[in-house]
Amino acid sequence: MSFWENLAIMGTMATILGVFLTIYGILNNRVMRAAVESIRDLIREFRQETVELLDRIERGQEELRREAAELRREVAETRREVAEARREMAEAIKYVASLIVSESERTRQAIRETP
């Protein structure tokens, strides 16, 4: 074969190879686009699930904060009630002590008056 014939055959082979590569590129582009779209859908789905999970966590934290605030109020109220009960108990003890003192004074008076 002559140089020109070899060159024509090589050119034809290069053209055929170029056509196959072009077809492969087009098909690969379509497959890649589908894969990218599938990945985007997965990312959107995971993002939505993450947002929902974070919302649930936030709602749970808000509920816990409300419950903690309510418990703090109840503890403060209980402390006030205990303080009031202590004051009342102290007053009652003072009253009982004053009764004991007055009765002991009467008893001493009665003992001194009896011959």
Stockholm file with secondary structure:
# STOCKHOLM 1.0

chainA/1-115         MSFWENLAIMGTMATILGVFLTIYGILNNRVMRAAVESIRDLIREFRQETVELLDRIERGQEELRREAAELRREVAETRREVAEARREMAEAIKYVASLIVSESERTRQAIRETP
#=GR chainA/1-115 SS CCHHHHHHHHHHHHHHHHHHHHHHHHHHHHHHHHHHHHHHHHHHHHHHHHHHHHHHHHHHHHHHHHHHHHHHHHHHHHHHHHHHHHHHHHHHHHHHHHHHHHHHHHHHHHHHHCC
#=GC SS_cons         CCHHHHHHHHHHHHHHHHHHHHHHHHHHHHHHHHHHHHHHHHHHHHHHHHHHHHHHHHHHHHHHHHHHHHHHHHHHHHHHHHHHHHHHHHHHHHHHHHHHHHHHHHHHHHHHHCC
//
